[in-house]
C-alpha cells in the first residue's frame, strides 16, 4: 500500500476557512475542553492566591461531569443553587 505525505501549513488552512467554519472549529474545541487560558488570565487576573487556587480547581473539573460520582455531582449542583 502506498502512502503520501503532504506538508500543510495550518495558517493556509485557516485562511481558506469561512468565518462560520472557524467558529464551528472553535466551538468544537471548546466542547472538547479547550479554552483560551492566556486570554482568561489577561482579562480576569485573580485578585489573590486563594482565588487562583479556586479557579484552578474549577478548571480541573470543567467538562468532566461524567467522571463525578452522583454524590459529588449533587454537591456541586447544591453549591451552584446558592448563587
C-alpha positions in Angstrom: 0.0 0.0 0.0 1.4 3.4 -1.0 1.3 6.4 1.3 1.5 10.1 0.5 2.9 12.7 2.9 1.7 16.3 2.4 3.0 19.2 4.4 0.1 21.6 5.1 0.6 24.9 6.8 -2.2 25.4 9.4 -2.3 29.1 8.6 -3.2 28.3 5.0 -6.0 26.1 6.1 -7.3 28.7 8.5 -7.0 31.4 5.8 -9.2 29.3 3.5 -11.9 28.8 6.1 -15.0 31.0 6.3 -15.9 32.8 9.5 -18.7 30.2 10.1 -16.3 27.3 9.6 -13.8 28.9 12.0 -16.5 29.5 14.6 -17.6 25.8 14.3 -14.0 24.7 14.8 -13.6 26.9 17.9 -16.9 25.7 19.3 -15.9 22.0 18.8 -12.5 22.7 20.5 -14.3 24.4 23.4 -16.8 21.5 23.7 -13.8 19.2 23.9 -12.5 21.1 26.9 -10.1 23.5 25.2 -10.2 27.1 26.5 -8.0 30.2 25.8 -6.2 30.1 29.2 -3.9 33.0 28.3 -6.9 35.2 27.3 -8.7 34.4 30.6 -5.6 35.3 32.6 -5.2 38.7 30.8 -8.9 39.6 31.0 -9.6 38.5 34.6 -6.5 38.0 36.7 -7.1 36.5 40.2 -7.1 39.0 43.0 -5.2 36.8 45.4 -3.7 33.3 45.8 -6.9 31.7 47.2 -8.9 32.8 44.1 -6.2 31.4 41.8 -6.3 28.0 43.6 -10.1 28.0 43.4 -10.1 28.8 39.7 -7.5 26.1 39.0 -9.7 23.6 40.9 -12.7 24.6 38.8 -10.7 24.3 35.6 -9.8 20.7 36.5 -13.4 19.6 36.9 -14.8 21.6 34.0 -16.1 19.3 31.3 -15.6 16.2 33.4 -19.1 15.9 34.8 -19.4 12.3 33.6 -16.4 11.3 35.8 -18.0 12.5 39.0 -19.9 10.3 41.4 -23.6 11.1 41.9 -22.8 12.4 45.3 -20.1 14.7 44.0 -22.3 15.9 41.2 -25.1 16.7 43.7 -22.7 18.6 46.0 -21.7 20.8 43.1 -25.3 21.3 42.0 -26.3 22.3 45.5 -23.5 24.8 45.8 -24.5 26.4 42.5 -28.1 26.8 43.6 -26.9 29.1 46.3 -25.9 31.7 43.7 
